[in-house]
Amino acid sequence: MFDIGSKDKWARSNQRSNTAAAEGLAFCNALFEVERKWKDETPEQRYEARLAESQPI
């Protein structure tokens, strides 16, 4: 027999993981955007930019 309560519990837990996944994806996208901005610079300049711009993220 199927327990409706367990389905609701699964749905709530699934929503939380989607939210966590969305936050993680947004975080990674922000870091990749920093990298794209500085892609044509020297490795040293990219390193400095990464330190300065990634800290707020």
Backbone as CSV, one residue per row, in Angstrom:
resi,resn,N_x,N_y,N_z,CA_x,CA_y,CA_z,C_x,C_y,C_z
1,MET,0.831,-1.169,0.000,0.000,0.000,0.000,0.885,1.245,0.000
2,PHE,0.481,2.280,-0.710,1.240,3.506,-0.852,0.848,4.502,0.236
3,ASP,1.833,5.046,0.899,1.595,6.008,1.976,1.719,7.431,1.433
4,ILE,0.619,8.164,1.408,0.586,9.529,0.872,1.563,10.426,1.630
5,GLY,1.659,10.248,2.930,2.552,11.079,3.735,3.993,10.979,3.280
6,SER,4.443,9.794,2.919,5.830,9.649,2.482,6.051,10.335,1.145
7,LYS,5.024,10.369,0.288,5.158,11.064,-0.997,5.354,12.561,-0.755
8,ASP,4.570,13.138,0.157,4.711,14.555,0.466,6.092,14.857,1.037
9,LYS,6.568,13.964,1.884,7.895,14.153,2.470,8.959,14.122,1.377
10,TRP,8.839,13.202,0.423,9.793,13.115,-0.676,9.737,14.377,-1.517
11,ALA,8.553,14.896,-1.799,8.402,16.096,-2.620,9.066,17.290,-1.944
12,ARG,8.892,17.432,-0.642,9.534,18.550,0.068,11.042,18.411,0.048
13,SER,11.555,17.233,0.242,12.996,17.034,0.229,13.553,17.261,-1.169
14,ASN,12.799,16.877,-2.197,13.236,17.088,-3.578,13.284,18.581,-3.891
15,GLN,12.339,19.362,-3.400,12.347,20.804,-3.619,13.565,21.447,-2.974
16,ARG,13.929,21.003,-1.794,15.115,21.555,-1.130,16.362,21.274,-1.934
17,SER,16.494,20.073,-2.468,17.701,19.757,-3.222,17.742,20.536,-4.524
18,ASN,16.573,20.787,-5.140,16.555,21.618,-6.342,17.006,23.030,-6.008
19,THR,16.604,23.531,-4.882,17.017,24.866,-4.473,18.514,24.900,-4.227
20,ALA,19.039,23.918,-3.554,20.476,23.859,-3.294,21.238,23.724,-4.611
21,ALA,20.718,22.928,-5.521,21.365,22.766,-6.816,21.338,24.071,-7.596
22,ALA,20.232,24.792,-7.537,20.129,26.068,-8.234,21.118,27.078,-7.658
23,GLU,21.266,27.088,-6.346,22.234,27.987,-5.714,23.653,27.629,-6.133
24,GLY,23.968,26.359,-6.156,25.297,25.918,-6.570,25.581,26.275,-8.020
25,LEU,24.594,26.080,-8.872,24.753,26.419,-10.281,24.963,27.915,-10.458
26,ALA,24.215,28.727,-9.751,24.375,30.183,-9.845,25.764,30.600,-9.372
27,PHE,26.256,29.978,-8.306,27.585,30.255,-7.785,28.651,29.929,-8.836
28,CYS,28.549,28.766,-9.442,29.513,28.364,-10.474,29.440,29.277,-11.689
29,ASN,28.231,29.634,-12.097,28.076,30.524,-13.241,28.716,31.878,-12.979
30,ALA,28.588,32.389,-11.768,29.209,33.670,-11.417,30.731,33.566,-11.501
31,LEU,31.283,32.466,-11.032,32.735,32.286,-11.111,33.195,32.147,-12.560
32,PHE,32.454,31.420,-13.379,32.818,31.282,-14.788,32.723,32.614,-15.525
33,GLU,31.786,33.461,-15.139,31.676,34.789,-15.757,32.932,35.609,-15.484
34,VAL,33.454,35.531,-14.268,34.710,36.211,-13.934,35.822,35.694,-14.850
35,GLU,35.891,34.404,-15.017,36.930,33.813,-15.868,36.791,34.265,-17.322
36,ARG,35.560,34.336,-17.832,35.353,34.757,-19.222,35.796,36.200,-19.446
37,LYS,35.559,37.066,-18.453,35.946,38.468,-18.603,37.447,38.636,-18.793
38,TRP,38.228,37.778,-18.189,39.679,37.933,-18.176,40.397,36.907,-19.050
39,LYS,39.701,36.247,-19.947,40.289,35.143,-20.708,41.467,35.551,-21.597
40,ASP,41.523,36.822,-22.047,42.591,37.247,-22.949,43.793,37.838,-22.225
41,GLU,43.771,37.857,-20.920,44.865,38.435,-20.141,45.932,37.381,-19.836
42,THR,47.043,37.847,-19.309,48.124,36.930,-18.936,47.689,36.113,-17.725
43,PRO,48.335,34.989,-17.501,47.983,34.182,-16.324,48.097,34.972,-15.015
44,GLU,49.102,35.834,-14.908,49.263,36.629,-13.689,48.102,37.605,-13.506
45,GLN,47.679,38.253,-14.596,46.554,39.185,-14.521,45.257,38.455,-14.185
46,ARG,45.084,37.263,-14.760,43.884,36.462,-14.446,43.874,36.070,-12.979
47,TYR,45.039,35.709,-12.472,45.147,35.323,-11.070,44.743,36.477,-10.155
48,GLU,45.274,37.667,-10.427,44.951,38.840,-9.613,43.453,39.173,-9.725
49,ALA,42.921,39.118,-10.919,41.497,39.403,-11.115,40.634,38.361,-10.402
50,ARG,41.074,37.121,-10.460,40.329,36.038,-9.797,40.283,36.276,-8.294
51,LEU,41.412,36.676,-7.724,41.447,36.958,-6.287,40.537,38.125,-5.922
52,ALA,40.564,39.176,-6.731,39.784,40.377,-6.426,38.291,40.165,-6.666
53,GLU,37.934,39.506,-7.756,36.526,39.413,-8.131,35.813,38.186,-7.581
54,SER,36.529,37.163,-7.252,35.877,35.944,-6.756,35.569,36.030,-5.267
55,GLN,36.253,36.848,-4.543,36.014,36.970,-3.101,34.579,37.374,-2.780
56,PRO,34.006,38.369,-3.484,32.620,38.740,-3.162,31.613,37.638,-3.475
57,ILE,31.936,36.764,-4.400,31.030,35.693,-4.779,31.053,34.660,-3.694
